[in-house]
Amino acid sequence: MADLQTATFGGGCFWCTEAVFLELRGVQHVESGYAGGHVANPTYEQVCTKTTGHAEVIQITYDAEEVSYEDLLEIFFQTHDPTTKDRQGNDVGPQYRSAIFYHSEEQKQLAEAFIARLNESGAFPAPIVTEVTEINNYYPAENYHQDYLANNPSNPYCAMVVRPKVDKFRKQFADKLR
């Protein structure tokens, strides 16, 4: 029997993070959505106004017997820049912030300890600014955002930004792929 759990991460554009985690062994489902804001059922257009407080996130359903929360954290931190506030590359705004929305006290403790280890080790050239917040008001993104790379492989953003992230992930974490 699978030990299914949920993790929610904001690592910039959800098209990039979704594409990476979909290829990870032990991940059952990845859904793009919005979390951390104060507007009920926001639309993509509303979130893009930078006034709803939401971050673009992915919600991962995973089998904890196949992949650990620590593995998810490692991949999360290796596949985005956790040192820039409200920014990932050319994407700027609070919706692109680096965030971990924890679902349990254990996830909170693991995330905070992981960040502390990364900061102490000097793994990044600047301090990590990833927020660690209890999950609240998560809303799935519109259908056209789901499986975006697979459904839009010729989109210029996918070719220039998403695909290189996925290729880097595949090389770095080949032993963890499906």
Number of C-alpha atoms within 10 A of each C-alpha: 5 10 9 15 16 19 20 24 29 30 30 28 24 28 23 23 25 27 23 24 24 19 18 23 15 21 22 16 15 23 22 27 26 29 28 22 19 13 15 10 15 21 16 15 8 14 20 19 12 15 14 20 17 27 29 29 33 31 24 22 17 25 20 16 12 15 15 14 18 13 13 18 18 14 19 21 19 15 17 19 20 26 18 18 17 20 20 19 12 7 13 17 18 21 30 25 29 29 25 24 23 21 16 13 10 11 20 17 13 16 22 16 12 16 20 13 12 16 15 11 9 11 12 14 8 11 16 20 16 23 16 18 13 15 16 14 13 21 21 19 20 12 11 10 18 20 17 19 21 10 11 14 13 11 12 10 14 20 14 11 15 23 17 13 18 22 11 14 21 16 10 13 12 12 10 16 16 10
